[in-house]
Amino acid sequence: MAGYAVGGTARAAGKFNFTVRLAELNEDLEQLNAEAHLLEERIAEHVERLLEQVTK
């Protein structure tokens, strides 16, 4: 089964533009990374508050 990818779909020749798709995926990744960073900051703040309450 050379060239077979699990979950892949057949594409007609010339219908898939790798550069465009890679740019789209990169934009998605940048957005997800930004959201992850915000969540990371919120979690750190909450942990800090919890630790302050425990040590009082």
Secondary structure, 3 states (H helix, E strand, C coil): CCCCCCCCCCCCCCCCCHHHHHHHHHHHHHHHHHHHHHHHHHHHHHHHHHHHHHCC
